[in-house]
Amino acid sequence: MHFLTDEELKYGVSVQSKVELGLELSSDEQKFLEDTNDKYQKEKLALTWKAYILMKSNDEKPFLNYMYNIKGMKFYVEHYIPFNIIRDLLQQLNLENSFAIPKEEDAIKHIQKHRDILIDKIKQYGDYADINIDNLGAVVEREKIIKKYVWLWEYHRSVCILYNLAEYDLPIKFSIDPRIMKMIVLLDI
């Protein structure tokens, strides 16, 4: 537990023992429990934010999750932590400015825009129709791009599922270009 020193941890074990035995706690012990809970919530928030900001793509390369704030908020809402506690913790951690919590309507606009961009990119790069299939380098590069947008679609879809935003999901189909036996992506809208 990063948020407690070794001494605090030992003291916490003794306080926990008293709680388990049903013994009355002193005011210092009660204050320790309150302070420890506050430290724990700060640590949990920091670790949650860190876990949601830096992610790995399907090629194991790290990327910044630009929809991190939505996922972080969902975690805390699901765990019944009131918004004012989240705001206060962010202020104490000095994260409020760099990791702003969006209003719901802003988050939805962001997901809509993400969907629109994804539609355009799949239309543009989802197949091999516009490249010379005799050019192996071009085929290999296009395959990388297609995989990138499949991954981006999976990411978008997981965000839609996570936040019950089915209306912003993007249905696609996978097929094969029979000329080169490579996957293609088609919009299913």
Secondary structure, DSSP 8 states (H G I E B T S, - for coil): -TTS-HHHHHHHHHHHHHHHHT----HHHHHHHHHHHHHHHHHHHHHHHHHHHEEE-TTS-EEE-TTHHHHHHHHHHHTT--HHHHHHHHHHTT-TTTS----HHHHHHHHHHHHHHHHHHHHHHSSSTTS-TT-HHHHHHHHHHHHHHHHHHHHHHHHHHHTT-GGG---EEEEEETTTTEEEEEE--
